[in-house]
Amino acid sequence: MKTISKKIATLALVGTILSAGAGQAFAEAQTYTLDASHTAITWHIDHFGFSKPSGKFMNVEGNVVLDEENSANSSVEVTIPVAEINTGVPALDEHLLKADFFDVATYPTATFKSTAVEITGEKTAKVVGDLTIHGVTQPATLDVTLNKLAENMFEKQTAGFSATTTIKRSDFGMTTYLPGLGDEIAIEIESEANL
């Protein structure tokens, strides 16, 4: 579910896109810091076929390195505080943090570290990386779109992007209520990172 973290990968995409000429050029690699107040990882899961409720992770931390001259050197690392999960239902949040699901007492964070970036269009890319959730690391690919690269209202150079991916929670050892409660988790990431 935290595949969220991949959102993470989204950041890497920004680097690649920039290096492909979709935005302002940089003479050397620069490090952007994820803006936690403008970053959210939202997930959706099938609930026994009745609906597809969602949850969200906030207060995500991470860095995006953008290398304009060599996109292969662009990268992203993200850490997601699992305890920050928010479904809008306090009792459900509490359950998801227990051993049945995320087991936050043992695995307090989820992480994503990019391993490759592939430019797929003028403002799109695939960011591949290692996603670790519930103590298990699996490869994950984010489809990323660079929304805007410019100064924000506080005159900080900002990269804004959206990303999506789908993962299977069973791949990360989270099998409670399968198959009734869906295995596939759809993830949407919206993020801003500042120089």
N, C-alpha and C positions, 0 to 999 in steps of 0.2 A: 504494500500500500504506500509505503514511503517512497516508493519509487519516485517518489517525490524527489528524493535526493537527486535523482537524475537531473532534475531540473537544473538540475544541477548541471548536467552536461550541457545544458542549454547554453550555459555561459561560454563553453568552449566554442560553441557555434559562432557566437558573436565574434570571437577572435578570427575564425576562419573567414567569415563573411567580410570582415573589415579588410583582411589581407587580400581578399579577392577584389577589392575596390568598391565595395558597397557603401563605404563610408569614408570618413576623414582618414588620411594617411598618417602613419606614424613612422618616425625614423628608426625606432627600435622598439623591442617588446616592452609593453607597459602592463602594469598590474592593476586591475579594477577590483574594488571590494564590493561584495554583494550588499545591497541596501535591504536590510532585514524588514524594514517597514513597508517596502514595496516589492516584497517577494513572497509568493505563496505557492505551495504545492497542494493541489487538490486531487483527490482520488475518488473513484466511483466503483461500486461493487454490486453485483446482482444479489438481491435479497430474496432467495427462494423463488425467483421468478415473478414476485409481486411488484418490485420496484428496484431502482438503482440508487440507493442513498449515497451520500458523499461525506467526505471528511477532509480536513485541511491541516497542513503543517505550516506553522509560522516561525518567526525568529530563526530562520535559516542563516547560517554563516558560511562564508567561502570567498574564494578569490578566482578571478579569471585573468589569465595572462594572454594578451593579444599581441601577436607578432605579425606585423604587416608584411614583412618581406618574406617570411617563411611560415605559412599557416600551419605546417606540421609541428611547429614549435609552440603553437597556441595550446592552452590547456585550462582545465578548470578543476577545482577541488571544493567540495561542498560537504558541510556537516549539518545534519538535521536532528534537532532535539526531539526525540520521539515523544517525550512527555508533554510536548506542546500541541498534541493532537486535539482537534476540535471538530466534533460532529454536530454540535448544537444540542446534544443530549448528554448531560453530565454523567448519568449512570452508564451510558454506553462508552464514553471516554474512559471511565474508570475500569470497565471490563477489558477494553482493548489494551490497556497498559499492563494487564496481568499476564501470567504465564500462558494462558490459553492463546494469546495472540503475540503482542510485541515483547512481553516479558522485560519491561523497562528496568526492573531491578537488576537484571543481568546485562541487558543490552540497551543502555540509555540513549544511544545515538545511532543514526544510519548515515552512511557516507557514500559519496560518488566521486570517483577520480577518473578523469578522461584518459583514454589511451590513444585515440585517433579522431581526426576531424575530416570529414569529406564534404566539400562544397557541392551542392546539388542545384543551385540556382543563384540568381543575383542576390537574393536575400535569404536563402535557405541553405541548410546543411544538416548532415547527420553527424551526431557526436556520439562516439562509442566510448564506453568506459566500464569500470568495475563498480558495481553497486553492491553495497554491503548492508544487509538488513537482518536483524535477529541473529547476528553472528555468522551469517552465511554470505559469501561473495559470489556474485553471478555477473556475467556480461550483460550490459543493457545498452540500447541505442535510442537516442533522443532525436526526434525530428524537430529541428529548431528553425524559427523565423526571426530574423533581426527586424524589430519594429522601427527603431529609431536610434540614431547615434548623433548626439548634439549636447549642448549645454542645457542643464535643467534650470529651473527658476532661481536656483541659488548659485548659478554660474559654475556648476560642476559638470565636467564632461561626463556624460552618462550614456550607457548602452542599455537599451530596453529590448526584451525579447520574450517570445512565447515558445513553448515546447510541449510535445506530447510523446507518450510512450505507453506501452502495455506490458505488464509483467504477470507472472503467475506466482501467487503467494506460496504455493506448495514448493516452489523451487527454493524458497527461503525457510522451509521447515515450518510454515504456518498452515496447518491443515484442519484446524477446528471447524466443525460443521460442514465439511466437504461431503458430498457435492452440492448440497442444498444451498449453502452460502457460496457464491461464486469463487472460482479459482483465479480467473483473470481480473486484474485490477487496471482500470484505465486511469492514466495520470495526466494531468494538465498542469503546466508550470507557467507562471507569469512572474517576470523578474526584472529588476533594474540593478545595474552595478555602476558604481562611481569611481572615477579616477582619483 
